[in-house]
Amino acid sequence: MEAQKATAAPDRFIRTLKDAMDGHDLSLRQLAEKAGVSPAYLSRLFNRERGVPADEIITKFEELLDI
């Protein structure tokens, strides 16, 4: 039996995060550390290998990036 893949996070969501990171001059590693997620998780999110994060993680991104 094959494992079911998560639906990738929407392009607009990923683009918004990346644009906000650039605006705050944050690297992937820095954002991951501040948000309490691993850099690998954030990388997989950006590479569309992960689905939309949990609400609490989205809220943390919003607070850190002013979005």
N, C-alpha and C positions, 0 to 999 in steps of 0.2 A: 504494500500500500504506500503510495507516494504522499509525502507531507504537503499540506496545502500552503501555498505562498500567500504572504500578507499582501494586500493591495498597497502599492507604492503611494507614498505621500504625494499630494497634488503638486504639479509644477509651480503653481503660484505660491503655495506655502513655502516650498524650498527656495524659490527666488526671493521671497520676502525676507526669509532668514538670512540668506547670503548677502543681500543688499544692506540689511541692518547691521550685520557683522562688519561689512566694509565701512559703513558709516561710523561705527564705534571703534574701528581699527582693532578688531578682535580676531585672533586666529581661531581655527577650529578647536584646537587644544584649549585655548583660553576660555572659549564659550562653554565647552564641555565641562571644564573644571568648575566654572561659576554656576552652571546649571545643575551640577551633580549627576552628570551622565558621563559615560566613558567616551573618549575620543573615537573609539572604534564604532560605537553606537551612532554617534553623530555622522561619521563618515558613511556608514551604511544607509543612514537616512538620506543624506545628500546624493548617494549613488542609487537611490530608489530600490534599495534592497530591504528596507523596513517600511512598515506602514505608518500611518499618522500616530504621533506620540500620544501618550496618556494626557488627559486634560491638565494634570498638575505640572507636567513638563512643558506643555504649551504655555501655561500661565507663567512659569519661570522664564521662558524665552521672552515673553511679552514684557515682563518686568525688567529684565536685563537689557533688552534692546529697544525699549520705549516704542513698542509697536502695538 
